[in-house]
Amino acid sequence: MILDAFLAYLHFTAIFMLFAFLAVQAILIKGPLDARTIRLVGRTDLWYFGAAMGALLTGLLRVGFGA
């Protein structure tokens, strides 16, 4: 029961991080796209990818080890 709650917490945290990084990217793209902003969007995209993999991994762990 504790494991399921912990995995659910990690899963929802990763999903919220997905939306946060997507919002950051949307805000960055609306402004002027100079070299610094493009590098920042690239780094944000890597963090978005990490959050997506985290959501996928924790979702699969919830299926395998959760309730």
mmCIF file of the N, C-alpha and C atoms, coordinates in Angstrom:
data_MODEL
# 
_entry.id   MODEL 
# 
loop_
_atom_site.group_PDB 
_atom_site.id 
_atom_site.type_symbol 
_atom_site.label_atom_id 
_atom_site.label_alt_id 
_atom_site.label_comp_id 
_atom_site.label_asym_id 
_atom_site.label_entity_id 
_atom_site.label_seq_id 
_atom_site.pdbx_PDB_ins_code 
_atom_site.Cartn_x 
_atom_site.Cartn_y 
_atom_site.Cartn_z 
_atom_site.occupancy 
_atom_site.B_iso_or_equiv 
_atom_site.pdbx_formal_charge 
_atom_site.auth_seq_id 
_atom_site.auth_comp_id 
_atom_site.auth_asym_id 
_atom_site.auth_atom_id 
_atom_site.pdbx_PDB_model_num 
ATOM 1   N N  . MET A 1 1  ? 0.824  -1.191 0.000   1.00 0.00 ? 1  MET A N  1 
ATOM 2   C CA . MET A 1 1  ? 0.000  0.000  0.000   1.00 0.00 ? 1  MET A CA 1 
ATOM 3   C C  . MET A 1 1  ? 0.875  1.264  0.000   1.00 0.00 ? 1  MET A C  1 
ATOM 4   N N  . ILE A 1 2  ? 1.937  1.236  0.762   1.00 0.00 ? 2  ILE A N  1 
ATOM 5   C CA . ILE A 1 2  ? 2.839  2.380  0.805   1.00 0.00 ? 2  ILE A CA 1 
ATOM 6   C C  . ILE A 1 2  ? 3.536  2.543  -0.549  1.00 0.00 ? 2  ILE A C  1 
ATOM 7   N N  . LEU A 1 3  ? 3.928  1.424  -1.154  1.00 0.00 ? 3  LEU A N  1 
ATOM 8   C CA . LEU A 1 3  ? 4.596  1.482  -2.453  1.00 0.00 ? 3  LEU A CA 1 
ATOM 9   C C  . LEU A 1 3  ? 3.671  2.078  -3.509  1.00 0.00 ? 3  LEU A C  1 
ATOM 10  N N  . ASP A 1 4  ? 2.412  1.675  -3.498  1.00 0.00 ? 4  ASP A N  1 
ATOM 11  C CA . ASP A 1 4  ? 1.456  2.205  -4.468  1.00 0.00 ? 4  ASP A CA 1 
ATOM 12  C C  . ASP A 1 4  ? 1.275  3.709  -4.279  1.00 0.00 ? 4  ASP A C  1 
ATOM 13  N N  . ALA A 1 5  ? 1.182  4.155  -3.047  1.00 0.00 ? 5  ALA A N  1 
ATOM 14  C CA . ALA A 1 5  ? 1.032  5.582  -2.780  1.00 0.00 ? 5  ALA A CA 1 
ATOM 15  C C  . ALA A 1 5  ? 2.282  6.352  -3.219  1.00 0.00 ? 5  ALA A C  1 
ATOM 16  N N  . PHE A 1 6  ? 3.452  5.796  -2.957  1.00 0.00 ? 6  PHE A N  1 
ATOM 17  C CA . PHE A 1 6  ? 4.701  6.444  -3.346  1.00 0.00 ? 6  PHE A CA 1 
ATOM 18  C C  . PHE A 1 6  ? 4.828  6.530  -4.861  1.00 0.00 ? 6  PHE A C  1 
ATOM 19  N N  . LEU A 1 7  ? 4.484  5.445  -5.564  1.00 0.00 ? 7  LEU A N  1 
ATOM 20  C CA . LEU A 1 7  ? 4.546  5.463  -7.021  1.00 0.00 ? 7  LEU A CA 1 
ATOM 21  C C  . LEU A 1 7  ? 3.526  6.432  -7.605  1.00 0.00 ? 7  LEU A C  1 
ATOM 22  N N  . ALA A 1 8  ? 2.344  6.514  -7.000  1.00 0.00 ? 8  ALA A N  1 
ATOM 23  C CA . ALA A 1 8  ? 1.336  7.464  -7.454  1.00 0.00 ? 8  ALA A CA 1 
ATOM 24  C C  . ALA A 1 8  ? 1.831  8.897  -7.273  1.00 0.00 ? 8  ALA A C  1 
ATOM 25  N N  . TYR A 1 9  ? 2.467  9.159  -6.135  1.00 0.00 ? 9  TYR A N  1 
ATOM 26  C CA . TYR A 1 9  ? 3.022  10.484 -5.880  1.00 0.00 ? 9  TYR A CA 1 
ATOM 27  C C  . TYR A 1 9  ? 4.078  10.845 -6.930  1.00 0.00 ? 9  TYR A C  1 
ATOM 28  N N  . LEU A 1 10 ? 4.983  9.921  -7.209  1.00 0.00 ? 10 LEU A N  1 
ATOM 29  C CA . LEU A 1 10 ? 6.018  10.179 -8.214  1.00 0.00 ? 10 LEU A CA 1 
ATOM 30  C C  . LEU A 1 10 ? 5.415  10.364 -9.601  1.00 0.00 ? 10 LEU A C  1 
ATOM 31  N N  . HIS A 1 11 ? 4.406  9.565  -9.911  1.00 0.00 ? 11 HIS A N  1 
ATOM 32  C CA . HIS A 1 11 ? 3.778  9.634  -11.223 1.00 0.00 ? 11 HIS A CA 1 
ATOM 33  C C  . HIS A 1 11 ? 3.094  10.988 -11.428 1.00 0.00 ? 11 HIS A C  1 
ATOM 34  N N  . PHE A 1 12 ? 2.321  11.416 -10.460 1.00 0.00 ? 12 PHE A N  1 
ATOM 35  C CA . PHE A 1 12 ? 1.619  12.695 -10.601 1.00 0.00 ? 12 PHE A CA 1 
ATOM 36  C C  . PHE A 1 12 ? 2.583  13.870 -10.550 1.00 0.00 ? 12 PHE A C  1 
ATOM 37  N N  . THR A 1 13 ? 3.663  13.745 -9.802  1.00 0.00 ? 13 THR A N  1 
ATOM 38  C CA . THR A 1 13 ? 4.678  14.794 -9.794  1.00 0.00 ? 13 THR A CA 1 
ATOM 39  C C  . THR A 1 13 ? 5.323  14.920 -11.172 1.00 0.00 ? 13 THR A C  1 
ATOM 40  N N  . ALA A 1 14 ? 5.606  13.803 -11.807 1.00 0.00 ? 14 ALA A N  1 
ATOM 41  C CA . ALA A 1 14 ? 6.185  13.839 -13.157 1.00 0.00 ? 14 ALA A CA 1 
ATOM 42  C C  . ALA A 1 14 ? 5.204  14.452 -14.155 1.00 0.00 ? 14 ALA A C  1 
ATOM 43  N N  . ILE A 1 15 ? 3.927  14.161 -14.013 1.00 0.00 ? 15 ILE A N  1 
ATOM 44  C CA . ILE A 1 15 ? 2.921  14.735 -14.917 1.00 0.00 ? 15 ILE A CA 1 
ATOM 45  C C  . ILE A 1 15 ? 2.828  16.240 -14.716 1.00 0.00 ? 15 ILE A C  1 
ATOM 46  N N  . PHE A 1 16 ? 2.845  16.697 -13.478 1.00 0.00 ? 16 PHE A N  1 
ATOM 47  C CA . PHE A 1 16 ? 2.807  18.137 -13.217 1.00 0.00 ? 16 PHE A CA 1 
ATOM 48  C C  . PHE A 1 16 ? 4.064  18.820 -13.755 1.00 0.00 ? 16 PHE A C  1 
ATOM 49  N N  . MET A 1 17 ? 5.195  18.141 -13.669 1.00 0.00 ? 17 MET A N  1 
ATOM 50  C CA . MET A 1 17 ? 6.426  18.687 -14.232 1.00 0.00 ? 17 MET A CA 1 
ATOM 51  C C  . MET A 1 17 ? 6.331  18.798 -15.749 1.00 0.00 ? 17 MET A C  1 
ATOM 52  N N  . LEU A 1 18 ? 5.673  17.824 -16.383 1.00 0.00 ? 18 LEU A N  1 
ATOM 53  C CA . LEU A 1 18 ? 5.454  17.892 -17.831 1.00 0.00 ? 18 LEU A CA 1 
ATOM 54  C C  . LEU A 1 18 ? 4.729  19.172 -18.205 1.00 0.00 ? 18 LEU A C  1 
ATOM 55  N N  . PHE A 1 19 ? 3.639  19.452 -17.513 1.00 0.00 ? 19 PHE A N  1 
ATOM 56  C CA . PHE A 1 19 ? 2.869  20.653 -17.811 1.00 0.00 ? 19 PHE A CA 1 
ATOM 57  C C  . PHE A 1 19 ? 3.662  21.922 -17.505 1.00 0.00 ? 19 PHE A C  1 
ATOM 58  N N  . ALA A 1 20 ? 4.463  21.892 -16.447 1.00 0.00 ? 20 ALA A N  1 
ATOM 59  C CA . ALA A 1 20 ? 5.268  23.062 -16.101 1.00 0.00 ? 20 ALA A CA 1 
ATOM 60  C C  . ALA A 1 20 ? 6.296  23.360 -17.189 1.00 0.00 ? 20 ALA A C  1 
ATOM 61  N N  . PHE A 1 21 ? 7.006  22.333 -17.644 1.00 0.00 ? 21 PHE A N  1 
ATOM 62  C CA . PHE A 1 21 ? 8.004  22.556 -18.694 1.00 0.00 ? 21 PHE A CA 1 
ATOM 63  C C  . PHE A 1 21 ? 7.353  22.941 -20.012 1.00 0.00 ? 21 PHE A C  1 
ATOM 64  N N  . LEU A 1 22 ? 6.178  22.409 -20.289 1.00 0.00 ? 22 LEU A N  1 
ATOM 65  C CA . LEU A 1 22 ? 5.466  22.797 -21.506 1.00 0.00 ? 22 LEU A CA 1 
ATOM 66  C C  . LEU A 1 22 ? 5.047  24.258 -21.438 1.00 0.00 ? 22 LEU A C  1 
ATOM 67  N N  . ALA A 1 23 ? 4.616  24.713 -20.264 1.00 0.00 ? 23 ALA A N  1 
ATOM 68  C CA . ALA A 1 23 ? 4.246  26.120 -20.102 1.00 0.00 ? 23 ALA A CA 1 
ATOM 69  C C  . ALA A 1 23 ? 5.469  27.025 -20.249 1.00 0.00 ? 23 ALA A C  1 
ATOM 70  N N  . VAL A 1 24 ? 6.607  26.605 -19.699 1.00 0.00 ? 24 VAL A N  1 
ATOM 71  C CA . VAL A 1 24 ? 7.830  27.389 -19.834 1.00 0.00 ? 24 VAL A CA 1 
ATOM 72  C C  . VAL A 1 24 ? 8.219  27.503 -21.305 1.00 0.00 ? 24 VAL A C  1 
ATOM 73  N N  . GLN A 1 25 ? 8.112  26.414 -22.034 1.00 0.00 ? 25 GLN A N  1 
ATOM 74  C CA . GLN A 1 25 ? 8.445  26.454 -23.462 1.00 0.00 ? 25 GLN A CA 1 
ATOM 75  C C  . GLN A 1 25 ? 7.507  27.381 -24.224 1.00 0.00 ? 25 GLN A C  1 
ATOM 76  N N  . ALA A 1 26 ? 6.226  27.335 -23.891 1.00 0.00 ? 26 ALA A N  1 
ATOM 77  C CA . ALA A 1 26 ? 5.262  28.203 -24.573 1.00 0.00 ? 26 ALA A CA 1 
ATOM 78  C C  . ALA A 1 26 ? 5.560  29.672 -24.296 1.00 0.00 ? 26 ALA A C  1 
ATOM 79  N N  . ILE A 1 27 ? 5.949  29.985 -23.071 1.00 0.00 ? 27 ILE A N  1 
ATOM 80  C CA . ILE A 1 27 ? 6.282  31.366 -22.728 1.00 0.00 ? 27 ILE A CA 1 
ATOM 81  C C  . ILE A 1 27 ? 7.558  31.803 -23.448 1.00 0.00 ? 27 ILE A C  1 
ATOM 82  N N  . LEU A 1 28 ? 8.546  30.924 -23.489 1.00 0.00 ? 28 LEU A N  1 
ATOM 83  C CA . LEU A 1 28 ? 9.806  31.271 -24.150 1.00 0.00 ? 28 LEU A CA 1 
ATOM 84  C C  . LEU A 1 28 ? 9.632  31.477 -25.647 1.00 0.00 ? 28 LEU A C  1 
ATOM 85  N N  . ILE A 1 29 ? 8.801  30.676 -26.278 1.00 0.00 ? 29 ILE A N  1 
ATOM 86  C CA . ILE A 1 29 ? 8.627  30.759 -27.728 1.00 0.00 ? 29 ILE A CA 1 
ATOM 87  C C  . ILE A 1 29 ? 7.851  32.018 -28.123 1.00 0.00 ? 29 ILE A C  1 
ATOM 88  N N  . LYS A 1 30 ? 7.000  32.539 -27.216 1.00 0.00 ? 30 LYS A N  1 
ATOM 89  C CA . LYS A 1 30 ? 6.233  33.743 -27.555 1.00 0.00 ? 30 LYS A CA 1 
ATOM 90  C C  . LYS A 1 30 ? 7.104  34.985 -27.651 1.00 0.00 ? 30 LYS A C  1 
ATOM 91  N N  . GLY A 1 31 ? 8.229  34.982 -26.971 1.00 0.00 ? 31 GLY A N  1 
ATOM 92  C CA . GLY A 1 31 ? 9.116  36.144 -27.005 1.00 0.00 ? 31 GLY A CA 1 
ATOM 93  C C  . GLY A 1 31 ? 10.025 36.116 -28.226 1.00 0.00 ? 31 GLY A C  1 
ATOM 94  N N  . PRO A 1 32 ? 10.950 37.066 -28.260 1.00 0.00 ? 32 PRO A N  1 
ATOM 95  C CA . PRO A 1 32 ? 11.910 37.080 -29.382 1.00 0.00 ? 32 PRO A CA 1 
ATOM 96  C C  . PRO A 1 32 ? 12.858 35.885 -29.295 1.00 0.00 ? 32 PRO A C  1 
ATOM 97  N N  . LEU A 1 33 ? 13.123 35.272 -30.438 1.00 0.00 ? 33 LEU A N  1 
ATOM 98  C CA . LEU A 1 33 ? 13.945 34.063 -30.468 1.00 0.00 ? 33 LEU A CA 1 
ATOM 99  C C  . LEU A 1 33 ? 15.388 34.406 -30.839 1.00 0.00 ? 33 LEU A C  1 
ATOM 100 N N  . ASP A 1 34 ? 16.146 34.829 -29.856 1.00 0.00 ? 34 ASP A N  1 
ATOM 101 C CA . ASP A 1 34 ? 17.565 35.048 -30.081 1.00 0.00 ? 34 ASP A CA 1 
ATOM 102 C C  . ASP A 1 34 ? 18.323 33.763 -29.722 1.00 0.00 ? 34 ASP A C  1 
ATOM 103 N N  . ALA A 1 35 ? 19.623 33.796 -29.832 1.00 0.00 ? 35 ALA A N  1 
ATOM 104 C CA . ALA A 1 35 ? 20.435 32.583 -29.617 1.00 0.00 ? 35 ALA A CA 1 
ATOM 105 C C  . ALA A 1 35 ? 20.300 32.067 -28.182 1.00 0.00 ? 35 ALA A C  1 
ATOM 106 N N  . ARG A 1 36 ? 20.273 32.969 -27.214 1.00 0.00 ? 36 ARG A N  1 
ATOM 107 C CA . ARG A 1 36 ? 20.163 32.565 -25.805 1.00 0.00 ? 36 ARG A CA 1 
ATOM 108 C C  . ARG A 1 36 ? 18.828 31.869 -25.538 1.00 0.00 ? 36 ARG A C  1 
ATOM 109 N N  . THR A 1 37 ? 17.753 32.410 -26.081 1.00 0.00 ? 37 THR A N  1 
ATOM 110 C CA . THR A 1 37 ? 16.425 31.830 -25.878 1.00 0.00 ? 37 THR A CA 1 
ATOM 111 C C  . THR A 1 37 ? 16.325 30.460 -26.534 1.00 0.00 ? 37 THR A C  1 
ATOM 112 N N  . ILE A 1 38 ? 16.917 30.311 -27.703 1.00 0.00 ? 38 ILE A N  1 
ATOM 113 C CA . ILE A 1 38 ? 16.871 29.024 -28.386 1.00 0.00 ? 38 ILE A CA 1 
ATOM 114 C C  . ILE A 1 38 ? 17.630 27.958 -27.589 1.00 0.00 ? 38 ILE A C  1 
ATOM 115 N N  . ARG A 1 39 ? 18.778 28.329 -27.006 1.00 0.00 ? 39 ARG A N  1 
ATOM 116 C CA . ARG A 1 39 ? 19.508 27.384 -26.150 1.00 0.00 ? 39 ARG A CA 1 
ATOM 117 C C  . ARG A 1 39 ? 18.682 27.021 -24.916 1.00 0.00 ? 39 ARG A C  1 
ATOM 118 N N  . LEU A 1 40 ? 17.989 28.018 -24.350 1.00 0.00 ? 40 LEU A N  1 
ATOM 119 C CA . LEU A 1 40 ? 17.159 27.775 -23.170 1.00 0.00 ? 40 LEU A CA 1 
ATOM 120 C C  . LEU A 1 40 ? 15.970 26.880 -23.510 1.00 0.00 ? 40 LEU A C  1 
ATOM 121 N N  . VAL A 1 41 ? 15.385 27.068 -24.676 1.00 0.00 ? 41 VAL A N  1 
ATOM 122 C CA . VAL A 1 41 ? 14.286 26.195 -25.114 1.00 0.00 ? 41 VAL A CA 1 
ATOM 123 C C  . VAL A 1 41 ? 14.799 24.770 -25.302 1.00 0.00 ? 41 VAL A C  1 
ATOM 124 N N  . GLY A 1 42 ? 16.010 24.626 -25.839 1.00 0.00 ? 42 GLY A N  1 
ATOM 125 C CA . GLY A 1 42 ? 16.597 23.293 -26.008 1.00 0.00 ? 42 GLY A CA 1 
ATOM 126 C C  . GLY A 1 42 ? 16.817 22.597 -24.676 1.00 0.00 ? 42 GLY A C  1 
ATOM 127 N N  . ARG A 1 43 ? 17.330 23.341 -23.679 1.00 0.00 ? 43 ARG A N  1 
ATOM 128 C CA . ARG A 1 43 ? 17.530 22.747 -22.353 1.00 0.00 ? 43 ARG A CA 1 
ATOM 129 C C  . ARG A 1 43 ? 16.204 22.402 -21.697 1.00 0.00 ? 43 ARG A C  1 
ATOM 130 N N  . THR A 1 44 ? 15.220 23.280 -21.868 1.00 0.00 ? 44 THR A N  1 
ATOM 131 C CA . THR A 1 44 ? 13.891 23.010 -21.320 1.00 0.00 ? 44 THR A CA 1 
ATOM 132 C C  . THR A 1 44 ? 13.282 21.780 -21.976 1.00 0.00 ? 44 THR A C  1 
ATOM 133 N N  . ASP A 1 45 ? 13.538 21.612 -23.272 1.00 0.00 ? 45 ASP A N  1 
ATOM 134 C CA . ASP A 1 45 ? 13.035 20.439 -23.982 1.00 0.00 ? 45 ASP A CA 1 
ATOM 135 C C  . ASP A 1 45 ? 13.666 19.157 -23.446 1.00 0.00 ? 45 ASP A C  1 
ATOM 136 N N  . LEU A 1 46 ? 14.941 19.205 -23.061 1.00 0.00 ? 46 LEU A N  1 
ATOM 137 C CA . LEU A 1 46 ? 15.567 18.029 -22.453 1.00 0.00 ? 46 LEU A CA 1 
ATOM 138 C C  . LEU A 1 46 ? 14.934 17.703 -21.103 1.00 0.00 ? 46 LEU A C  1 
ATOM 139 N N  . TRP A 1 47 ? 14.647 18.727 -20.314 1.00 0.00 ? 47 TRP A N  1 
ATOM 140 C CA . TRP A 1 47 ? 13.973 18.500 -19.033 1.00 0.00 ? 47 TRP A CA 1 
ATOM 141 C C  . TRP A 1 47 ? 12.553 17.961 -19.248 1.00 0.00 ? 47 TRP A C  1 
ATOM 142 N N  . TYR A 1 48 ? 11.883 18.460 -20.298 1.00 0.00 ? 48 TYR A N  1 
ATOM 143 C CA . TYR A 1 48 ? 10.559 17.953 -20.646 1.00 0.00 ? 48 TYR A CA 1 
ATOM 144 C C  . TYR A 1 48 ? 10.629 16.466 -21.001 1.00 0.00 ? 48 TYR A C  1 
ATOM 145 N N  . PHE A 1 49 ? 11.631 16.099 -21.774 1.00 0.00 ? 49 PHE A N  1 
ATOM 146 C CA . PHE A 1 49 ? 11.832 14.691 -22.132 1.00 0.00 ? 49 PHE A CA 1 
ATOM 147 C C  . PHE A 1 49 ? 12.069 13.846 -20.885 1.00 0.00 ? 49 PHE A C  1 
ATOM 148 N N  . GLY A 1 50 ? 12.878 14.342 -19.958 1.00 0.00 ? 50 GLY A N  1 
ATOM 149 C CA . GLY A 1 50 ? 13.122 13.612 -18.713 1.00 0.00 ? 50 GLY A CA 1 
ATOM 150 C C  . GLY A 1 50 ? 11.853 13.435 -17.897 1.00 0.00 ? 50 GLY A C  1 
ATOM 151 N N  . ALA A 1 51 ? 11.031 14.474 -17.840 1.00 0.00 ? 51 ALA A N  1 
ATOM 152 C CA . ALA A 1 51 ? 9.768  14.368 -17.103 1.00 0.00 ? 51 ALA A CA 1 
ATOM 153 C C  . ALA A 1 51 ? 8.822  13.387 -17.797 1.00 0.00 ? 51 ALA A C  1 
ATOM 154 N N  . ALA A 1 52 ? 8.836  13.377 -19.134 1.00 0.00 ? 52 ALA A N  1 
ATOM 155 C CA . ALA A 1 52 ? 7.985  12.435 -19.871 1.00 0.00 ? 52 ALA A CA 1 
ATOM 156 C C  . ALA A 1 52 ? 8.427  10.996 -19.624 1.00 0.00 ? 52 ALA A C  1 
ATOM 157 N N  . MET A 1 53 ? 9.726  10.760 -19.631 1.00 0.00 ? 53 MET A N  1 
ATOM 158 C CA . MET A 1 53 ? 10.233 9.413  -19.348 1.00 0.00 ? 53 MET A CA 1 
ATOM 159 C C  . MET A 1 53 ? 9.934  9.019  -17.899 1.00 0.00 ? 53 MET A C  1 
ATOM 160 N N  . GLY A 1 54 ? 10.024 9.986  -16.995 1.00 0.00 ? 54 GLY A N  1 
ATOM 161 C CA . GLY A 1 54 ? 9.679  9.712  -15.594 1.00 0.00 ? 54 GLY A CA 1 
ATOM 162 C C  . GLY A 1 54 ? 8.213  9.346  -15.442 1.00 0.00 ? 54 GLY A C  1 
ATOM 163 N N  . ALA A 1 55 ? 7.330  10.057 -16.142 1.00 0.00 ? 55 ALA A N  1 
ATOM 164 C CA . ALA A 1 55 ? 5.899  9.752  -16.076 1.00 0.00 ? 55 ALA A CA 1 
ATOM 165 C C  . ALA A 1 55 ? 5.624  8.371  -16.674 1.00 0.00 ? 55 ALA A C  1 
ATOM 166 N N  . LEU A 1 56 ? 6.287  8.065  -17.777 1.00 0.00 ? 56 LEU A N  1 
ATOM 167 C CA . LEU A 1 56 ? 6.097  6.760  -18.406 1.00 0.00 ? 56 LEU A CA 1 
ATOM 168 C C  . LEU A 1 56 ? 6.615  5.636  -17.513 1.00 0.00 ? 56 LEU A C  1 
ATOM 169 N N  . LEU A 1 57 ? 7.804  5.825  -16.954 1.00 0.00 ? 57 LEU A N  1 
ATOM 170 C CA . LEU A 1 57 ? 8.394  4.802  -16.102 1.00 0.00 ? 57 LEU A CA 1 
ATOM 171 C C  . LEU A 1 57 ? 7.574  4.577  -14.838 1.00 0.00 ? 57 LEU A C  1 
ATOM 172 N N  . THR A 1 58 ? 7.182  5.647  -14.179 1.00 0.00 ? 58 THR A N  1 
ATOM 173 C CA . THR A 1 58 ? 6.388  5.474  -12.967 1.00 0.00 ? 58 THR A CA 1 
ATOM 174 C C  . THR A 1 58 ? 5.006  4.913  -13.270 1.00 0.00 ? 58 THR A C  1 
ATOM 175 N N  . GLY A 1 59 ? 4.465  5.242  -14.430 1.00 0.00 ? 59 GLY A N  1 
ATOM 176 C CA . GLY A 1 59 ? 3.190  4.635  -14.817 1.00 0.00 ? 59 GLY A CA 1 
ATOM 177 C C  . GLY A 1 59 ? 3.314  3.144  -15.033 1.00 0.00 ? 59 GLY A C  1 
ATOM 178 N N  . LEU A 1 60 ? 4.403  2.720  -15.682 1.00 0.00 ? 60 LEU A N  1 
ATOM 179 C CA . LEU A 1 60 ? 4.619  1.286  -15.871 1.00 0.00 ? 60 LEU A CA 1 
ATOM 180 C C  . LEU A 1 60 ? 4.901  0.587  -14.544 1.00 0.00 ? 60 LEU A C  1 
ATOM 181 N N  . LEU A 1 61 ? 5.613  1.262  -13.651 1.00 0.00 ? 61 LEU A N  1 
ATOM 182 C CA . LEU A 1 61 ? 5.857  0.680  -12.321 1.00 0.00 ? 61 LEU A CA 1 
ATOM 183 C C  . LEU A 1 61 ? 4.557  0.563  -11.530 1.00 0.00 ? 61 LEU A C  1 
ATOM 184 N N  . ARG A 1 62 ? 3.679  1.533  -11.693 1.00 0.00 ? 62 ARG A N  1 
ATOM 185 C CA . ARG A 1 62 ? 2.372  1.446  -11.014 1.00 0.00 ? 62 ARG A CA 1 
ATOM 186 C C  . ARG A 1 62 ? 1.547  0.260  -11.537 1.00 0.00 ? 62 ARG A C  1 
ATOM 187 N N  . VAL A 1 63 ? 1.654  0.015  -12.845 1.00 0.00 ? 63 VAL A N  1 
ATOM 188 C CA . VAL A 1 63 ? 0.930  -1.123 -13.414 1.00 0.00 ? 63 VAL A CA 1 
ATOM 189 C C  . VAL A 1 63 ? 1.530  -2.435 -12.888 1.00 0.00 ? 63 VAL A C  1 
ATOM 190 N N  . GLY A 1 64 ? 2.858  -2.495 -12.826 1.00 0.00 ? 64 GLY A N  1 
ATOM 191 C CA . GLY A 1 64 ? 3.518  -3.726 -12.432 1.00 0.00 ? 64 GLY A CA 1 
ATOM 192 C C  . GLY A 1 64 ? 3.493  -4.000 -10.937 1.00 0.00 ? 64 GLY A C  1 
ATOM 193 N N  . PHE A 1 65 ? 3.721  -2.966 -10.129 1.00 0.00 ? 65 PHE A N  1 
ATOM 194 C CA . PHE A 1 65 ? 3.867  -3.164 -8.688  1.00 0.00 ? 65 PHE A CA 1 
ATOM 195 C C  . PHE A 1 65 ? 2.774  -2.523 -7.854  1.00 0.00 ? 65 PHE A C  1 
ATOM 196 N N  . GLY A 1 66 ? 1.918  -1.703 -8.476  1.00 0.00 ? 66 GLY A N  1 
ATOM 197 C CA . GLY A 1 66 ? 0.864  -1.015 -7.739  1.00 0.00 ? 66 GLY A CA 1 
ATOM 198 C C  . GLY A 1 66 ? -0.316 -1.927 -7.440  1.00 0.00 ? 66 GLY A C  1 
ATOM 199 N N  . ALA A 1 67 ? -1.342 -1.302 -6.941  1.00 0.00 ? 67 ALA A N  1 
ATOM 200 C CA . ALA A 1 67 ? -2.531 -2.075 -6.543  1.00 0.00 ? 67 ALA A CA 1 
ATOM 201 C C  . ALA A 1 67 ? -3.219 -2.595 -7.751  1.00 0.00 ? 67 ALA A C  1 
# 
